[in-house]
Amino acid sequence: MNLGIIGCGAIGTDVALAADKIEEIKKIYLFDIKSQASKKLCKKINKADIKKVKDFLPLVDVVFEGASQKAVHEYAEEILNSGKDLILMSVGSLIKESFRCKLKKIAKEKNCKIYIPSGAICGIDGILSAGIGGVDEVTLVTTKPPESFGKIYNTRTVLFKGIAKDAVKKFPANINVAASLSLAGKGFNKTNVQIVADPVVSRISHKILAHGKFGRLRVELENMPNPNNPGSSYMASLSAIATLKKIIDPIQIGV
Ligand SMILES: NC(=O)c1ccc[n+]([C@@H]2O[C@H](COP(=O)([O-])OP(=O)(O)OC[C@H]3O[C@@H](n4cnc5c(N)ncnc54)[C@H](O)[C@@H]3O)[C@@H](O)[C@H]2O)c1
């Protein structure tokens, strides 16, 4: 299998380093809008080469996007139209239903897949399964130290309480997590989001609460930052690598 990577930042670097050690991956093609980023990463990867997306597309089986929403809008259709699977990190790009449906239609026609790693949250598996029986309510509670908001809060302060659709507009830094959960569960209009500043915490945490016919779900993840980008959770990289391994592995664990 050959892999194309768009975006050689924190997550792209972690994925490329992991892919370099995966036997089934024979070649890794790197692209970044900043050529120094792809050049720097290429030096660390034995199987890597630098190519533009249009040039590596005929050579790869799977493309990993770890770049930006803009990159998804720029390349996703082309990738799927060429029949290649896409692993997509900038999931906030899928908020607009028309764009999401367009990609889904192409993927269906071309018999390829769009993989969305669970990213910086845990519990997506439970939400997917629970949804089959019906979920009454899903809530995401994101808690961050006050400095993440660039302000001082001396007490626990709920900054936002509403639906995901409004949360992603007011707090774009939270966009990927809210988008993944909404897509897995009840959609952007029916997923509740709370965003909290808490001087007691030192890490960003995401808690998912849900109940329905299945019972009650409560999952909380306290994230360590990515060593290469403090704004990115390390778990996001790990989930991207786990998704890549899942595509390769003949045994599929979890939904
Ligand atoms: N799903 C999740 O839970 C989750 C978690 C963290 C980050 N993300 C998203 O994943 C993406 C990557 O995150 P990161 O922490 O690695 O970011 P980063 O800033 O460390 O790296 C992004 C890299 O992509 C490159 N890039 C940007 N636009 C590009 C384009 N149009 N074409 C090619 N390269 C481009 C940049 O030059 C940079 O090198 C971001 O969109 C981020 O929002 C998702």
The ligand as an ORCA input file, in Angstrom:
! r2SCAN-3c Opt
* xyz 0 1
  N     -10.288     15.634     14.452
  C      -9.681     16.127     15.530
  O     -10.052     15.857     16.676
  C      -8.507     17.044     15.343
  C      -7.616     17.272     16.394
  C      -6.521     18.107     16.180
  C      -6.371     18.726     14.940
  N      -7.273     18.499     13.950
  C      -7.126     19.155     12.640
  O      -6.140     18.468     11.890
  C      -5.456     19.394     11.046
  C      -3.943     19.276     11.285
  O      -3.647     19.561     12.633
  P      -2.131     19.775     13.134
  O      -2.196     19.916     14.602
  O      -1.242     18.768     12.499
  O      -1.835     21.210     12.491
  P      -0.410     21.875     12.173
  O      -0.667     23.334     12.080
  O       0.647     21.387     13.092
  O      -0.054     21.311     10.695
  C      -0.821     21.594      9.547
  C       0.102     21.544      8.338
  O      -0.707     21.574      7.162
  C      -0.162     22.502      6.245
  N      -1.266     23.019      5.421
  C      -2.233     23.900      5.760
  N      -3.063     24.116      4.724
  C      -2.608     23.349      3.710
  C      -3.033     23.125      2.363
  N      -4.079     23.789      1.855
  N      -2.346     22.244      1.601
  C      -1.260     21.611      2.097
  N      -0.793     21.775      3.355
  C      -1.458     22.633      4.138
  C       0.492     23.581      7.086
  O       1.494     24.265      6.365
  C       1.053     22.753      8.257
  O       2.370     22.315      7.996
  C      -6.025     20.789     11.368
  O      -7.016     21.145     10.430
  C      -6.662     20.604     12.734
  O      -7.750     21.482     12.949
  C      -8.316     17.665     14.124
*
